[in-house]
Amino acid sequence: MATPSHRIRRITGDGSDGWDLFYRAKDLIRQGIQVTELTIGEHDVKTDPAILDAMYGAARQGNTGYASIPGIPELRAAVAERTQRLTGVPTAPENVIITPGGQAALFSAHQLVADPGDRALHIDPYYPTYPGTIRAAGLVPSTVVARAEAGFEPVEDDLMAAAPGARSILVNSPNNPTGVIYSERTLQGLARVADAHDLWVISDEVYDSQVWDGRHISARAIPGMADRTLVVGSLSKSHAMTGSRLGWVVGPADAMDLLWDLSTVSNYGIPGFIQEAGVFALAQGPQYEAGIAAPFRRRREITQRLLGAQNVVRAAPQRGAMYAMLDVRATGLSGEGFAVRLLDEERIAVLPGESFGTASAGHVRVAMTVDDAAYEDALRRLLDLAGRLVAGRAQGAAHFPAELG
Ligand code: PMP
């Protein structure tokens, strides 16, 4: 081929990203070997047939032509209503633009906030598409570490130190991969930093329906932040609609007009029949979303119960989202080393913390995405393996204290 751009070749970073494990698990499954798959953030239920009926009905009624590019008015209004209800921030349809999923919203938001070569911050640990999304928008990603010891929440001093010269900061709460929900204090610190350095805040809130402990606060709800915050949302997690590719950006109306221009030259709008299905889905209300989240809430209870009955594996405060971030450092293995042993010996696939940045090294991320019984069994076996590794270490140390130093 002729020479592709530097920009597109740089979307993926260098070296192994830890997803090797995901592909190894897939290989085993292809060979007919039974593997408990806890790697991917996707529900174990399919999109509700009632939502599919709405989609099909809309298509059959002729909604198969070009659809309104920023989103059909009913969908923009439904997202605005949901946003205002959940966050308390006055939100009009003009504050919403519909995108093909949260991922496209992340990309569009980064196109809006800075120019090629500008620095865009994000937090480490992070959802693995973040640095590539930032690079694809022509920006230079730079991380702020949120340490395990600080409950994986970024601290104000670190944000302040990283901010000079940056144009934006991307945060995600409830968080993938850690399951942490940022406290009001963290968000207020973030707001002070954004204000002091004139940063845009891109707040990825795609897990806002999965809150187990405490309360989710939108970065846009912190006083003074609505004018500099772009909230990324999606029906993927809240309505088990990952394949429908229906997401949004919420922010200042004039910013939405700019994103409208970007949509015109990129996707030209989302299929009208899918948007109508989105209107139907949102009309089911908060109880419906609680029902979609319920299996994860139960499995989070299982996780807390099993973790509480042992003292080898620690966990990040598991307040929201469909994951548990488990600290396996006591085993002496890296997250990757532990995940490999778990796959080889127990046929359980989890992702190494190293796949999500440096701050979650020595951890594994467990997606709570199989049925309760299978989940409990897998987690029990994971904890047993950790227990055996620690016991083995202690025995080794007793025999070879000098060599081990
Ligand atoms: N942000 C986070 C933190 C995610 O975990 C995901 C999906 N796993 C997305 C954004 C993108 O979701 P979607 O494009 O399906 O809306």
Residues whose N, C-alpha, C, O or C-beta is under 5 A from the ligand:
A	BS01	PMP	G41 G101 G102 Q103 Y127 N172 N176 D204 V206 S234 S236 T242 G247
